[in-house]
């Protein structure tokens, strides 16, 4: 009989009441819960435990939450939900740039946060399952020197180490490729990615575009792949071949 491990969450929060409240809430929902009050404890827990999702307060002692996102993302594709203050829109954007999967603002609804965590875990596990089952026969999309492995969130290029995309980067690139040659405004992009709740501002799409361009080595002034339709949106201009 196969034993299914319970989902796990690492809560990084320097305010004891909030930390304990969240921990109790997730424990009541049958989560394995690990707690950290500062960056040092967070890094120790992350290195010692198997964690599905990190709830990361951006304002913590030691390294900032933004620094931790960068460090965690360099080691793992663990789910990261950033917890920010409403007055910090720049921090939200930078957090997404660094690889956070989602964010919530204080004061948050614990039930909504639980749903976001569960949905993120489901997407991560689905992606891992697809990657495991489709290593040899994954569907591919090629454009210029790049290959996108559908379902695996991987970009590959001869002579270069594979690039693992975040969920947001992958969904955005797949959406642009599926509509290659067609200008999409930001509303169309958000709707076709089916994550309107995840991208509450046009600026977030622009941030993801910038991250994709950087990973693809695409010059925004002379783009080979993602062109800006000024005042409108974006268009994928490279020739696409499905395999």
N, C-alpha and C positions, 0 to 999 in steps of 0.2 A: 504494500500500500504506500503510495507516494504522499509524503508530507509536504503541504504547501506552507512556505514560510510567510509569516504575516508581513505586511508592508512596514517600512521603517522610515522614520523622519528624524532629522537632526534639526533641533530648534536652537538658533543662535540669537539670543536676546539678553541684553544687560539689565533689563528691568525685572526684578525677581517676581513680582506679582503677575506680570504678563507671561513670563517664562513658565511659571507653574500652572497658570490657567490654561495656556495652550497645551502644555504637556498632559495635564489631566484630561482635557477634551479629546486629544488624539488617543490617549490610552483607553478611554472609554469606547473609542471606535476601533479597538483591537489593533492599534499600531504599536510597533516597537518604537519607543521614544528615547532619543538621546538628547541631552541638554548641554549647552555651553553658554557661559556668561561673557566670554571675551574671545578674541581671535585665537589666542594660544590654545584655549580649551577646544575651540572649534576644529583647529587643525589636528589636535591630538585625537579627538573623537573620529574625525573623518579618516585618519590614517589607520585607526584601530578597528573600526566598525564597517559593516556593509550597509550603506545608506541608499535609499531610493530617492529621497527628495530632501533638500536643505531649505529650511525657512530662515532666511538670512536678514537680520536687521542691519540696515546700512550704517547706523551710528552705534558702534561698539568700541570698547577699549582695545588698545593695541592697533593692529592693522584695521583699516576701514573695511566695511562690507564689500566695497568695490575692489579693493586689493585681494580680498579672499575669493571673490568670483574669478578673477584672473588666475589665481593659484589653483583653485579647484578645477577650473576648466582645462588647465594645462595637464592635469592628471587624469581627468575622467569626464564622461558625459552625464554625470549625475544630474538629476533634475534640480534646478535652482529657482526658487521663488523669492524675489527681493521684497522686503518690507520697508516702505519709505514713508516719510511725512508728506502730507498733501502739498506742502510749500516747497518741495524739492523736485520740480519737474526735470531739472537737468540731471539729477542723480538717477532718475528712472531711465532716462535716455542712455546715459553712460553705462548703467548696469546692463541694459540690453545689448549695447555695443560690445561689452566685455563677455557676453555669453549667457546672461540670465535668461531663463525660459519664460518667465512671467513676473508680474509684480502686483502687490496689493498696497493700498495706502491706509495709514492709521487715521481714524479708528476703523478697524475692519470687522466684518461679520464672521464669526468663527465657522459657521456653517458654510458660507461661501468659500472660505479658505480651504475647508475640508474637501469640498467638491473640486476645487482647482487642483489640490494635491492628488486626489484620486484620478482625475482626468489626466494629469501629467504622468502619473505612474503607468496608467493604461497605455498612453501613447509611447512611452519609453519601452515598455515590455513588448508592445506590438512591433516597434522598430527593431528591437533585438531579435525577436522571433523571425521576422522577415529576413534579417541579415543572416541568421543562422541557417535558415532553410533555403536561402537563395544565393548562397555564396558562389555556387558553380553555374547557376542559370539565371542570375539576376538580369532583369531588363535594363538595357543601357540606352542612354541618349548621348550622342556625340555632337560636339560643335567645336570647330577648329581643332586645337590640340587637346581639348578637354573631353572627359567622359564623366557623365553623371550616372551613378548607380541608383536607379529608382528603388525606393523602399529601404535603401541602406544609408541614405544621407551622406554618401561619399562622393567626392570629386577626385578624379585621378588624372594624372598627366605623366607621360613617359619621362623617366629620369627624375621624378619628383615624388616625395612621400605623399601618400594619400591625405586628403584634407577632409576631416569630419565636420560636417555642417551642423549647426544648431537646428532645432526644429523650425524656428522662424525663418532662418536663411534657406533651408531646404524647401519649405512650402512656398516661399516667395520665388525662388529660382524656378521651381517646377511650374508655378503659375505663369511666369513670364514665358517659359519655354513652350508651354501648352498653347500660348497665344502669340507665338513668335510672329513678328511682322504687324502686329496690331497694337495700337496705342491703348494703354490701360490707364485710366485715372486712378487716384488713390482709393476712392470708394469702390471701384470695380475690383481692384487688387484685394482689398480687405474682404469684400463679399465672396470672391472666388476662393480665397484662402479659408473661408468659413470660420474665421476667428475674430469677428468684429469686436467682441468683448476684450480680446487680447491686444488689439491695436487701437486704442482710443484716440490717437492723434495722427495726423498726416506725418508729423515729424518722425514717428517711429518707423514708418515705411522708408523714409529717407535714410534713417540710420541703418536699416537692414540693407538697403541698396548700397550704401557706402561700404559696409562690411563685405558684401559680395564682390564689389568691384576690387577691393583690396585683395581678397583671396584669389580672384581670377587674374589679377594684374591688369585690370581694365582701366585705362586712363579716362576719367570723366570728360576731359576736354576733347579727346580723340578716341571715343569708345569703339571697341570692336564687338562688344556683346550687348551691353545695356545702355541705351541711348535715352537722354532726357528730352521729352517733348515739352518744352518750356510752357508753363502755364496750364499744362494738361496732365502729364503723368510720365510714364516710362514705356519703352518698347524694346523688345529683344530683337536685335537686328542680325544676329549670326544665323547661318544656315544650320538647320537641325536635322540629324539623321537618327531615326529610331532603330534599335537592333533587338 
